[in-house]
């Protein structure tokens, strides 16, 4: 079951990636910028999965009533 801590962790990963991406951009470090963008995208994909799981769980709960 997806816990609150997992959701917080995924959001923190997204923010870390975004920060790394912006720092890479500010310092003209293309490698760091690309790494940050990849980390941010991976975290956003995890968050999308969280939302799908939540939606499925909500539908199941609605039918179980």
Protein Blocks (a to p, Z undefined) as FASTA:
>chain_A
ZZfklmmmmmmmmmmmmmmmmmmmmnopaklmmmmmmmmmmmmmmmmmmmmmmmmmmmmm
mmmZZ
